Amino acid sequence: MIPNGDLSFQMFSSRAAENLEEQISVLAELGYTDVQPFFFGPPEDMASLESYSALLKRYGLTAKSGHFTLDLFEDAPDLVTAIARRFGMWLVVCPWIAPEDRPQTVAGWKALGDRLARLTDLMAARGLTFAYHNHDFEMHPLPDGSYPIEHLLGDRVPFEPDLAWMVVGGADPLVWLDRYRGRIPAVHVKDLAPEGTALDERGFADLGHGILDWQSLWDAAVASGSQLMIVEHDQPSDWRRFARRSIETMRAIGRGTEA
């Protein structure tokens, strides 16, 4: 099944479009019902947010989640909260730790995890669910055999796993979906091209046109408690093609889950 009936799309995937309305109108026409905006810094002004949210409303789309940088969470939590409320988000996600900010020791990763735990509490006090989103580097074992992701999530930080990036990092997504069952409010739905191909697209593929068994992964993600399944491609050469082919696959997978 499709959790809550939503077909969600991470807007980073269509950033090559000429303008925002082009993206939103195409996604609505294809049948997406929800999008996940991203904020790599403060918006130019609140008027731009008004325009963004108004476009979503005009085309019948929701934005139940969003990505915000770690520094925005820590330096401007009021702004994150204002943006989330403007869009009607309930889930706010930290998607990235910059290379220069990545610890080199277990103690360093644990300290970073403590910061995420504080943000979890801070956002919860504002009526929002905070989560962390992985790439590949969090899945590489440390010298003591532990993993950065374990220290980042600790005992209570919610998790928005990107399953394709897990595979790139050498991890088995099914293991981690099971481990954090009940702490996964959303999942990034992404596919991988065969090794050595799609180099112009960073090795990623349109959903259902790669090598991952997404029916099994989808079923496991739903079983883990995910309420949002958000399709993403880091660098599609044709974002319209990616959006069209991926929603076709999402619908087919949803029917497979119901069977």
Phi and psi restraints in degrees (value plus and minus 20) as a CYANA .aco file:
   2 ILE   PHI    -122.6   -82.6
   2 ILE   PSI      95.3   135.3
   3 PRO   PHI     -73.6   -33.6
   3 PRO   PSI     107.3   147.3
   4 ASN   PHI      39.1    79.1
   4 ASN   PSI     -10.8    29.2
   5 GLY   PHI      54.7    94.7
   5 GLY   PSI     -14.1    25.9
   6 ASP   PHI    -105.0   -65.0
   6 ASP   PSI     119.1   159.1
   7 LEU   PHI    -134.3   -94.3
   7 LEU   PSI      85.3   125.3
   8 SER   PHI    -128.2   -88.2
   8 SER   PSI     130.7   170.7
   9 PHE   PHI    -154.9  -114.9
   9 PHE   PSI     105.4   145.4
  10 GLN   PHI     -97.9   -57.9
  10 GLN   PSI     101.7   141.7
  11 MET   PHI     -87.7   -47.7
  11 MET   PSI     -36.2     3.8
  12 PHE   PHI     -78.5   -38.5
  12 PHE   PSI     -48.5    -8.5
  13 SER   PHI     -88.4   -48.4
  13 SER   PSI     -45.0    -5.0
  14 SER   PHI    -133.8   -93.8
  14 SER   PSI       1.6    41.6
  15 ARG   PHI     -85.2   -45.2
  15 ARG   PSI     -34.9     5.1
  16 ALA   PHI     -99.3   -59.3
  16 ALA   PSI     -26.5    13.5
  17 ALA   PHI     -84.6   -44.6
  17 ALA   PSI     137.9   177.9
  18 GLU   PHI     -88.5   -48.5
  18 GLU   PSI     -55.4   -15.4
  19 ASN   PHI    -175.8  -135.8
  19 ASN   PSI     149.5   189.5
  20 LEU   PHI     -86.6   -46.6
  20 LEU   PSI     -61.7   -21.7
  21 GLU   PHI     -84.2   -44.2
  21 GLU   PSI     -55.2   -15.2
  22 GLU   PHI     -77.7   -37.7
  22 GLU   PSI     -66.2   -26.2
  23 GLN   PHI     -80.9   -40.9
  23 GLN   PSI     -72.0   -32.0
  24 ILE   PHI     -85.5   -45.5
  24 ILE   PSI     -61.4   -21.4
  25 SER   PHI     -85.0   -45.0
  25 SER   PSI     -60.9   -20.9
  26 VAL   PHI     -85.0   -45.0
  26 VAL   PSI     -65.0   -25.0
  27 LEU   PHI     -82.9   -42.9
  27 LEU   PSI     -61.1   -21.1
  28 ALA   PHI     -85.1   -45.1
  28 ALA   PSI     -62.4   -22.4
  29 GLU   PHI     -83.0   -43.0
  29 GLU   PSI     -56.8   -16.8
  30 LEU   PHI     -91.0   -51.0
  30 LEU   PSI     -42.6    -2.6
  31 GLY   PHI      93.4   133.4
  31 GLY   PSI     -13.9    26.1
  32 TYR   PHI     -86.3   -46.3
  32 TYR   PSI     126.3   166.3
  33 THR   PHI    -135.5   -95.5
  33 THR   PSI     -31.0     9.0
  34 ASP   PHI    -168.3  -128.3
  34 ASP   PSI     129.5   169.5
  35 VAL   PHI    -150.3  -110.3
  35 VAL   PSI     141.1   181.1
  36 GLN   PHI    -139.3   -99.3
  36 GLN   PSI      77.9   117.9
  37 PRO   PHI     -87.2   -47.2
  37 PRO   PSI     141.7   181.7
  38 PHE   PHI    -151.5  -111.5
  38 PHE   PSI     126.3   166.3
  39 PHE   PHI    -151.7  -111.7
  39 PHE   PSI      85.8   125.8
  40 PHE   PHI    -108.6   -68.6
  40 PHE   PSI     -15.8    24.2
  41 GLY   PHI    -198.5  -158.5
  41 GLY   PSI     157.2   197.2
  42 PRO   PHI     -82.0   -42.0
  42 PRO   PSI     123.9   163.9
  43 PRO   PHI     -85.7   -45.7
  43 PRO   PSI     138.9   178.9
  44 GLU   PHI     -78.2   -38.2
  44 GLU   PSI     -62.0   -22.0
  45 ASP   PHI    -185.7  -145.7
  45 ASP   PSI     148.0   188.0
  46 MET   PHI     -88.1   -48.1
  46 MET   PSI     -44.2    -4.2
  47 ALA   PHI     -82.4   -42.4
  47 ALA   PSI     -55.8   -15.8
  48 SER   PHI     -85.9   -45.9
  48 SER   PSI     -54.2   -14.2
  49 LEU   PHI     -88.5   -48.5
  49 LEU   PSI     -58.7   -18.7
  50 GLU   PHI     -79.9   -39.9
  50 GLU   PSI     -64.1   -24.1
  51 SER   PHI     -83.5   -43.5
  51 SER   PSI     -62.6   -22.6
  52 TYR   PHI     -81.4   -41.4
  52 TYR   PSI     -72.6   -32.6
  53 SER   PHI     -86.0   -46.0
  53 SER   PSI     -53.5   -13.5
  54 ALA   PHI     -86.4   -46.4
  54 ALA   PSI     -58.9   -18.9
  55 LEU   PHI     -82.9   -42.9
  55 LEU   PSI     -62.9   -22.9
  56 LEU   PHI     -80.0   -40.0
  56 LEU   PSI     -64.9   -24.9
  57 LYS   PHI     -82.9   -42.9
  57 LYS   PSI     -61.8   -21.8
  58 ARG   PHI     -80.2   -40.2
  58 ARG   PSI     -57.1   -17.1
  59 TYR   PHI    -117.3   -77.3
  59 TYR   PSI     -12.6    27.4
  60 GLY   PHI      55.2    95.2
  60 GLY   PSI       8.0    48.0
  61 LEU   PHI    -128.2   -88.2
  61 LEU   PSI     128.5   168.5
  62 THR   PHI    -125.6   -85.6
  62 THR   PSI     147.9   187.9
  63 ALA   PHI    -156.6  -116.6
  63 ALA   PSI      65.2   105.2
  64 LYS   PHI    -101.6   -61.6
  64 LYS   PSI     -30.8     9.2
  65 SER   PHI    -165.8  -125.8
  65 SER   PSI     143.7   183.7
  66 GLY   PHI    -175.4  -135.4
  66 GLY   PSI     136.5   176.5
  67 HIS   PHI    -124.6   -84.6
  67 HIS   PSI     114.4   154.4
  68 PHE   PHI    -156.9  -116.9
  68 PHE   PSI     123.3   163.3
  69 THR   PHI     -89.5   -49.5
  69 THR   PSI     137.8   177.8
  70 LEU   PHI     -78.9   -38.9
  70 LEU   PSI     -59.7   -19.7
  71 ASP   PHI     -87.9   -47.9
  71 ASP   PSI     -51.3   -11.3
  72 LEU   PHI     -84.7   -44.7
  72 LEU   PSI     -63.9   -23.9
  73 PHE   PHI     -79.3   -39.3
  73 PHE   PSI     -63.8   -23.8
  74 GLU   PHI    -103.2   -63.2
  74 GLU   PSI     -55.4   -15.4
  75 ASP   PHI    -114.7   -74.7
  75 ASP   PSI     -44.4    -4.4
  76 ALA   PHI    -160.7  -120.7
  76 ALA   PSI      36.8    76.8
  77 PRO   PHI     -81.1   -41.1
  77 PRO   PSI     -49.9    -9.9
  78 ASP   PHI     -86.2   -46.2
  78 ASP   PSI     -57.4   -17.4
  79 LEU   PHI     -87.6   -47.6
  79 LEU   PSI     -64.3   -24.3
  80 VAL   PHI     -77.0   -37.0
  80 VAL   PSI     -64.8   -24.8
  81 THR   PHI     -83.0   -43.0
  81 THR   PSI     -63.0   -23.0
  82 ALA   PHI     -83.1   -43.1
  82 ALA   PSI     -62.5   -22.5
  83 ILE   PHI     -84.0   -44.0
  83 ILE   PSI     -66.3   -26.3
  84 ALA   PHI     -78.8   -38.8
  84 ALA   PSI     -63.0   -23.0
  85 ARG   PHI     -89.2   -49.2
  85 ARG   PSI     -56.2   -16.2
  86 ARG   PHI     -80.9   -40.9
  86 ARG   PSI     -58.4   -18.4
  87 PHE   PHI    -111.5   -71.5
  87 PHE   PSI     -32.3     7.7
  88 GLY   PHI      60.3   100.3
  88 GLY   PSI       6.7    46.7
  89 MET   PHI     -95.2   -55.2
  89 MET   PSI     125.4   165.4
  90 TRP   PHI    -132.3   -92.3
  90 TRP   PSI     -36.2     3.8
  91 LEU   PHI    -139.6   -99.6
  91 LEU   PSI     107.0   147.0
  92 VAL   PHI    -144.2  -104.2
  92 VAL   PSI     111.5   151.5
  93 VAL   PHI    -146.5  -106.5
  93 VAL   PSI     115.8   155.8
  94 CYS   PHI    -110.3   -70.3
  94 CYS   PSI      95.6   135.6
  95 PRO   PHI    -117.5   -77.5
  95 PRO   PSI     -19.4    20.6
  96 TRP   PHI    -189.2  -149.2
  96 TRP   PSI     119.1   159.1
  97 ILE   PHI    -134.3   -94.3
  97 ILE   PSI      97.6   137.6
  98 ALA   PHI     -80.8   -40.8
  98 ALA   PSI     127.2   167.2
  99 PRO   PHI     -71.9   -31.9
  99 PRO   PSI     -59.9   -19.9
 100 GLU   PHI     -91.2   -51.2
 100 GLU   PSI     -34.4     5.6
 101 ASP   PHI    -122.5   -82.5
 101 ASP   PSI     -18.5    21.5
 102 ARG   PHI    -101.7   -61.7
 102 ARG   PSI     107.5   147.5
 103 PRO   PHI     -84.7   -44.7
 103 PRO   PSI     142.0   182.0
 104 GLN   PHI    -130.5   -90.5
 104 GLN   PSI     -23.4    16.6
 105 THR   PHI    -152.4  -112.4
 105 THR   PSI     141.9   181.9
 106 VAL   PHI     -79.4   -39.4
 106 VAL   PSI     -63.3   -23.3
 107 ALA   PHI     -80.0   -40.0
 107 ALA   PSI     -58.2   -18.2
 108 GLY   PHI     -85.5   -45.5
 108 GLY   PSI     -62.0   -22.0
 109 TRP   PHI     -85.9   -45.9
 109 TRP   PSI     -57.9   -17.9
 110 LYS   PHI     -85.4   -45.4
 110 LYS   PSI     -58.5   -18.5
 111 ALA   PHI     -84.4   -44.4
 111 ALA   PSI     -59.5   -19.5
 112 LEU   PHI     -86.0   -46.0
 112 LEU   PSI     -57.9   -17.9
 113 GLY   PHI     -81.9   -41.9
 113 GLY   PSI     -55.7   -15.7
 114 ASP   PHI     -83.6   -43.6
 114 ASP   PSI     -57.0   -17.0
 115 ARG   PHI     -85.1   -45.1
 115 ARG   PSI     -60.9   -20.9
 116 LEU   PHI     -86.3   -46.3
 116 LEU   PSI     -55.7   -15.7
 117 ALA   PHI     -84.0   -44.0
 117 ALA   PSI     -59.6   -19.6
 118 ARG   PHI     -84.5   -44.5
 118 ARG   PSI     -58.1   -18.1
 119 LEU   PHI     -87.2   -47.2
 119 LEU   PSI     -55.0   -15.0
 120 THR   PHI     -77.6   -37.6
 120 THR   PSI     -66.1   -26.1
 121 ASP   PHI     -88.2   -48.2
 121 ASP   PSI     -62.3   -22.3
 122 LEU   PHI     -81.1   -41.1
 122 LEU   PSI     -65.8   -25.8
 123 MET   PHI     -91.0   -51.0
 123 MET   PSI     -56.2   -16.2
 124 ALA   PHI     -81.7   -41.7
 124 ALA   PSI     -58.8   -18.8
 125 ALA   PHI     -84.3   -44.3
 125 ALA   PSI     -39.1     0.9
 126 ARG   PHI    -121.4   -81.4
 126 ARG   PSI      -9.9    30.1
 127 GLY   PHI      61.6   101.6
 127 GLY   PSI      -0.7    39.3
 128 LEU   PHI    -140.3  -100.3
 128 LEU   PSI     129.8   169.8
 129 THR   PHI    -115.8   -75.8
 129 THR   PSI     104.3   144.3
 130 PHE   PHI    -115.4   -75.4
 130 PHE   PSI     127.2   167.2
 131 ALA   PHI    -168.9  -128.9
 131 ALA   PSI     140.3   180.3
 132 TYR   PHI    -132.6   -92.6
 132 TYR   PSI     120.4   160.4
 133 HIS   PHI    -134.1   -94.1
 133 HIS   PSI     111.6   151.6
 134 ASN   PHI    -112.6   -72.6
 134 ASN   PSI     141.2   181.2
 135 HIS   PHI    -138.1   -98.1
 135 HIS   PSI    -163.9  -123.9
 136 ASP   PHI    -110.0   -70.0
 136 ASP   PSI     -52.0   -12.0
 137 PHE   PHI     -85.4   -45.4
 137 PHE   PSI     -47.2    -7.2
 138 GLU   PHI     -92.2   -52.2
 138 GLU   PSI     -33.0     7.0
 139 MET   PHI    -119.2   -79.2
 139 MET   PSI     -17.5    22.5
 140 HIS   PHI    -107.7   -67.7
 140 HIS   PSI     106.4   146.4
 141 PRO   PHI     -84.5   -44.5
 141 PRO   PSI     125.1   165.1
 142 LEU   PHI    -106.5   -66.5
 142 LEU   PSI     149.4   189.4
 143 PRO   PHI     -74.7   -34.7
 143 PRO   PSI     -49.8    -9.8
 144 ASP   PHI    -107.3   -67.3
 144 ASP   PSI     -15.9    24.1
 145 GLY   PHI      70.5   110.5
 145 GLY   PSI     -28.3    11.7
 146 SER   PHI    -102.1   -62.1
 146 SER   PSI     153.4   193.4
 147 TYR   PHI    -141.7  -101.7
 147 TYR   PSI     123.4   163.4
 148 PRO   PHI     -72.2   -32.2
 148 PRO   PSI     -59.1   -19.1
 149 ILE   PHI     -80.7   -40.7
 149 ILE   PSI     -54.6   -14.6
 150 GLU   PHI     -82.9   -42.9
 150 GLU   PSI     -60.8   -20.8
 151 HIS   PHI     -96.9   -56.9
 151 HIS   PSI     -51.8   -11.8
 152 LEU   PHI     -88.0   -48.0
 152 LEU   PSI     -61.4   -21.4
 153 LEU   PHI    -103.9   -63.9
 153 LEU   PSI     -48.6    -8.6
 154 GLY   PHI      33.8    73.8
 154 GLY   PSI    -159.5  -119.5
 155 ASP   PHI    -114.3   -74.3
 155 ASP   PSI     -29.5    10.5
 156 ARG   PHI    -170.7  -130.7
 156 ARG   PSI     -23.2    16.8
 157 VAL   PHI     -91.3   -51.3
 157 VAL   PSI     104.2   144.2
 158 PRO   PHI     -84.9   -44.9
 158 PRO   PSI     141.5   181.5
 159 PHE   PHI    -151.2  -111.2
 159 PHE   PSI     109.5   149.5
 160 GLU   PHI    -130.8   -90.8
 160 GLU   PSI      68.7   108.7
 161 PRO   PHI     -93.8   -53.8
 161 PRO   PSI     118.2   158.2
 162 ASP   PHI    -120.5   -80.5
 162 ASP   PSI      85.9   125.9
 163 LEU   PHI     -91.9   -51.9
 163 LEU   PSI     -52.2   -12.2
 164 ALA   PHI     -88.3   -48.3
 164 ALA   PSI     -61.9   -21.9
 165 TRP   PHI     -84.1   -44.1
 165 TRP   PSI     -52.1   -12.1
 166 MET   PHI     -78.5   -38.5
 166 MET   PSI     -66.8   -26.8
 167 VAL   PHI     -83.5   -43.5
 167 VAL   PSI     -61.3   -21.3
 168 VAL   PHI     -77.7   -37.7
 168 VAL   PSI     -56.4   -16.4
 169 GLY   PHI    -100.4   -60.4
 169 GLY   PSI     -18.0    22.0
 170 GLY   PHI      67.5   107.5
 170 GLY   PSI      -6.5    33.5
 171 ALA   PHI    -121.8   -81.8
 171 ALA   PSI     138.6   178.6
 172 ASP   PHI    -115.9   -75.9
 172 ASP   PSI      91.4   131.4
 173 PRO   PHI     -78.3   -38.3
 173 PRO   PSI     -54.5   -14.5
 174 LEU   PHI     -82.6   -42.6
 174 LEU   PSI     -55.8   -15.8
 175 VAL   PHI     -84.4   -44.4
 175 VAL   PSI     -64.6   -24.6
 176 TRP   PHI     -96.8   -56.8
 176 TRP   PSI     -52.9   -12.9
 177 LEU   PHI     -82.0   -42.0
 177 LEU   PSI     -60.4   -20.4
 178 ASP   PHI     -90.6   -50.6
 178 ASP   PSI     -60.3   -20.3
 179 ARG   PHI     -81.3   -41.3
 179 ARG   PSI     -60.3   -20.3
 180 TYR   PHI    -124.3   -84.3
 180 TYR   PSI       4.2    44.2
 181 ARG   PHI     -72.4   -32.4
 181 ARG   PSI     112.5   152.5
 182 GLY   PHI      70.1   110.1
 182 GLY   PSI     -30.0    10.0
 183 ARG   PHI    -138.9   -98.9
 183 ARG   PSI      -0.2    39.8
 184 ILE   PHI    -138.5   -98.5
 184 ILE   PSI      74.0   114.0
 185 PRO   PHI     -96.7   -56.7
 185 PRO   PSI     -41.4    -1.4
 186 ALA   PHI    -174.7  -134.7
 186 ALA   PSI     137.4   177.4
 187 VAL   PHI    -153.6  -113.6
 187 VAL   PSI     119.9   159.9
 188 HIS   PHI    -108.7   -68.7
 188 HIS   PSI     104.1   144.1
 189 VAL   PHI    -118.9   -78.9
 189 VAL   PSI      90.0   130.0
 190 LYS   PHI    -167.3  -127.3
 190 LYS   PSI     128.2   168.2
 191 ASP   PHI    -140.3  -100.3
 191 ASP   PSI     139.3   179.3
 192 LEU   PHI    -135.0   -95.0
 192 LEU   PSI     117.7   157.7
 193 ALA   PHI     -97.7   -57.7
 193 ALA   PSI     139.3   179.3
 194 PRO   PHI     -74.5   -34.5
 194 PRO   PSI     126.9   166.9
 195 GLU   PHI     -75.1   -35.1
 195 GLU   PSI     113.6   153.6
 196 GLY   PHI      66.5   106.5
 196 GLY   PSI     -19.6    20.4
 197 THR   PHI    -135.0   -95.0
 197 THR   PSI     151.0   191.0
 198 ALA   PHI      31.5    71.5
 198 ALA   PSI      19.7    59.7
 199 LEU   PHI     -84.9   -44.9
 199 LEU   PSI     -48.0    -8.0
 200 ASP   PHI     -93.9   -53.9
 200 ASP   PSI     -30.0    10.0
 201 GLU   PHI    -137.0   -97.0
 201 GLU   PSI       7.4    47.4
 202 ARG   PHI      39.4    79.4
 202 ARG   PSI       2.4    42.4
 203 GLY   PHI      62.6   102.6
 203 GLY   PSI     -12.2    27.8
 204 PHE   PHI    -116.5   -76.5
 204 PHE   PSI     145.6   185.6
 205 ALA   PHI    -156.1  -116.1
 205 ALA   PSI     140.5   180.5
 206 ASP   PHI     -81.7   -41.7
 206 ASP   PSI     125.7   165.7
 207 LEU   PHI     -77.7   -37.7
 207 LEU   PSI     109.1   149.1
 208 GLY   PHI      66.7   106.7
 208 GLY   PSI     -23.6    16.4
 209 HIS   PHI    -138.1   -98.1
 209 HIS   PSI       0.4    40.4
 210 GLY   PHI    -141.1  -101.1
 210 GLY   PSI    -172.8  -132.8
 211 ILE   PHI    -124.9   -84.9
 211 ILE   PSI     -27.0    13.0
 212 LEU   PHI    -102.3   -62.3
 212 LEU   PSI     124.8   164.8
 213 ASP   PHI    -103.8   -63.8
 213 ASP   PSI      64.2   104.2
 214 TRP   PHI     -95.0   -55.0
 214 TRP   PSI     -39.9     0.1
 215 GLN   PHI     -84.9   -44.9
 215 GLN   PSI     -65.5   -25.5
 216 SER   PHI     -85.5   -45.5
 216 SER   PSI     -62.2   -22.2
 217 LEU   PHI     -86.2   -46.2
 217 LEU   PSI     -60.3   -20.3
 218 TRP   PHI     -81.6   -41.6
 218 TRP   PSI     -68.4   -28.4
 219 ASP   PHI     -78.2   -38.2
 219 ASP   PSI     -62.6   -22.6
 220 ALA   PHI     -87.9   -47.9
 220 ALA   PSI     -57.3   -17.3
 221 ALA   PHI     -85.1   -45.1
 221 ALA   PSI     -63.4   -23.4
 222 VAL   PHI     -83.0   -43.0
 222 VAL   PSI     -62.2   -22.2
 223 ALA   PHI     -84.3   -44.3
 223 ALA   PSI     -47.4    -7.4
 224 SER   PHI     -94.9   -54.9
 224 SER   PSI     -32.2     7.8
 225 GLY   PHI      87.3   127.3
 225 GLY   PSI     -14.2    25.8
 226 SER   PHI     -79.5   -39.5
 226 SER   PSI     111.4   151.4
 227 GLN   PHI    -119.9   -79.9
 227 GLN   PSI     -37.2     2.8
 228 LEU   PHI    -151.4  -111.4
 228 LEU   PSI     109.9   149.9
 229 MET   PHI    -133.4   -93.4
 229 MET   PSI      93.0   133.0
 230 ILE   PHI    -135.9   -95.9
 230 ILE   PSI      93.2   133.2
 231 VAL   PHI     -98.1   -58.1
 231 VAL   PSI     122.4   162.4
 232 GLU   PHI    -172.0  -132.0
 232 GLU   PSI     129.7   169.7
 233 HIS   PHI    -159.1  -119.1
 233 HIS   PSI     108.8   148.8
 234 ASP   PHI     -90.3   -50.3
 234 ASP   PSI     -50.0   -10.0
 235 GLN   PHI    -176.2  -136.2
 235 GLN   PSI      47.3    87.3
 236 PRO   PHI     -92.0   -52.0
 236 PRO   PSI     120.3   160.3
 237 SER   PHI     -94.1   -54.1
 237 SER   PSI     -41.6    -1.6
 238 ASP   PHI    -162.3  -122.3
 238 ASP   PSI      78.5   118.5
 239 TRP   PHI     -86.6   -46.6
 239 TRP   PSI     -51.0   -11.0
 240 ARG   PHI     -85.1   -45.1
 240 ARG   PSI     -64.6   -24.6
 241 ARG   PHI     -79.6   -39.6
 241 ARG   PSI     -65.9   -25.9
 242 PHE   PHI     -79.7   -39.7
 242 PHE   PSI     -65.8   -25.8
 243 ALA   PHI     -83.3   -43.3
 243 ALA   PSI     -62.8   -22.8
 244 ARG   PHI     -87.3   -47.3
 244 ARG   PSI     -70.1   -30.1
 245 ARG   PHI     -87.1   -47.1
 245 ARG   PSI     -53.2   -13.2
 246 SER   PHI     -93.0   -53.0
 246 SER   PSI     -58.5   -18.5
 247 ILE   PHI     -89.6   -49.6
 247 ILE   PSI     -51.6   -11.6
 248 GLU   PHI     -81.3   -41.3
 248 GLU   PSI     -62.7   -22.7
 249 THR   PHI     -88.7   -48.7
 249 THR   PSI     -61.7   -21.7
 250 MET   PHI     -78.4   -38.4
 250 MET   PSI     -62.2   -22.2
 251 ARG   PHI     -84.5   -44.5
 251 ARG   PSI     -63.1   -23.1
 252 ALA   PHI     -84.3   -44.3
 252 ALA   PSI     -61.6   -21.6
 253 ILE   PHI     -84.2   -44.2
 253 ILE   PSI     -62.7   -22.7
 254 GLY   PHI     -79.3   -39.3
 254 GLY   PSI     -60.3   -20.3
 255 ARG   PHI     -86.6   -46.6
 255 ARG   PSI     -56.4   -16.4
 256 GLY   PHI     -84.5   -44.5
 256 GLY   PSI     -56.5   -16.5
 257 THR   PHI     -86.2   -46.2
 257 THR   PSI     -56.0   -16.0
 258 GLU   PHI     -95.7   -55.7
 258 GLU   PSI     -40.8    -0.8
